[in-house]
Amino acid sequence: MRKDIDIPEVEEVYLAAVYVLNEQFETYEWNAYLINASSEALEMALIVSRGYDKKKETSTMRHKIEVLPAKNFAKIEFLQQDVLKLNNEFKVTFFQNNKMYEKTFVFKANSIRENARVEIPVIPEKGILAK
């Protein structure tokens, strides 16, 4: 039974939206990043993302990161301008020290915007942390 499975609380792992320059297209864009601020690597990180509101829902995207070293980050996906007005949900599951962890991160609709950026762990640019 699910109540018998011990899934520890996720600490020092974050999901952020960061406004970065795309040098190829010479424009700024929002990208989602998984951040590992802990002192141990994350293994086999699986991320399932989707955007939604009461009337619309995007397709479900799936991503895998084999290993995310300690004090490091990895780009998950580009966030199109159209999906920023939706709630954006990222379900993250990973292993650390042979234990499975799971957390759902959400960016509320319209919360990803330039004037809301703050300092975030590990990444040198400012961004927005998902709740």
C-alpha positions in Angstrom: 0.0 0.0 0.0 1.1 3.5 -0.7 1.0 4.5 3.0 3.6 1.9 3.7 6.1 3.4 1.2 8.5 5.9 2.7 9.1 8.7 0.3 11.4 11.3 2.0 10.9 15.0 1.7 12.8 16.7 -1.1 15.4 19.3 0.2 17.9 21.4 -1.7 16.4 20.5 -5.1 14.6 23.3 -7.0 12.9 24.0 -10.3 13.4 27.4 -11.8 12.4 29.4 -14.8 15.4 31.5 -16.1 15.3 34.3 -18.7 18.4 33.6 -20.8 19.9 34.8 -24.1 19.5 32.3 -27.0 22.7 33.2 -28.9 21.6 31.3 -32.0 18.4 33.4 -32.4 19.8 36.5 -30.6 16.7 36.8 -28.4 15.9 36.2 -24.8 13.7 33.3 -23.8 12.4 31.5 -20.7 13.8 28.0 -19.9 13.0 25.6 -17.1 16.0 24.2 -15.1 16.3 21.5 -12.5 18.7 22.7 -9.7 20.6 20.3 -7.4 21.9 22.5 -4.5 22.6 19.5 -2.4 26.0 17.9 -1.7 25.0 14.6 -3.4 24.3 13.8 -7.0 20.8 13.1 -8.3 20.4 9.9 -10.3 17.8 9.0 -12.9 15.7 12.2 -12.6 12.4 11.8 -14.5 10.4 15.0 -15.2 6.9 15.1 -16.5 5.6 18.6 -17.4 2.4 20.1 -18.6 0.6 23.4 -18.7 -3.0 23.8 -17.9 -5.9 26.1 -16.8 -9.7 25.5 -16.6 -10.1 25.6 -20.4 -6.8 24.6 -21.9 -4.1 21.9 -21.4 -0.8 21.4 -23.2 0.6 18.1 -24.2 2.5 16.2 -21.6 6.3 16.4 -22.0 8.7 13.8 -20.5 12.4 14.3 -19.8 15.2 12.2 -18.3 18.5 13.3 -16.7 20.8 10.4 -16.0 23.0 12.1 -13.4 22.8 15.7 -12.1 26.0 16.3 -10.0 26.0 18.1 -6.7 25.8 21.9 -6.8 24.8 21.8 -10.5 21.8 22.4 -12.8 20.4 21.1 -16.0 18.1 22.6 -18.6 14.8 20.8 -18.9 12.8 22.6 -21.6 12.1 25.9 -23.4 9.0 27.6 -22.1 7.0 29.1 -25.0 5.4 32.5 -24.4 1.9 31.0 -24.8 2.3 28.6 -21.9 3.4 31.3 -19.5 -0.2 32.3 -19.0 -1.1 28.8 -17.9 -0.2 26.9 -14.7 3.0 25.0 -15.4 3.4 21.8 -13.5 6.6 19.7 -13.3 6.5 16.3 -11.5 10.1 15.4 -10.6 11.2 11.9 -9.4 14.8 11.0 -8.7 17.1 8.8 -6.7 19.7 10.1 -4.2 21.7 7.8 -1.9 19.6 4.8 -3.1 16.3 6.5 -2.0 13.5 7.6 -4.2 12.3 11.2 -4.0 9.3 12.8 -5.6 8.0 16.4 -5.7 5.6 18.4 -7.8 6.7 21.9 -8.7 4.2 24.5 -10.0 4.5 27.9 -11.6 1.1 29.6 -11.2 -0.4 31.3 -14.3 1.4 34.5 -15.2 4.0 34.2 -12.4 6.8 33.8 -14.9 7.7 37.4 -15.8 10.9 39.5 -16.0 10.1 41.8 -13.1 9.5 38.8 -10.7 13.1 37.4 -11.1 15.1 36.9 -7.9 18.5 35.3 -6.9 18.2 31.5 -7.1 20.5 28.7 -5.9 23.5 27.5 -8.0 22.5 29.4 -11.3 24.3 32.7 -11.7 21.4 34.4 -13.4 18.2 35.6 -11.7 15.1 33.5 -12.1 11.8 32.4 -10.6 11.5 29.4 -8.3 8.5 27.1 -8.7 6.5 26.4 -5.5 
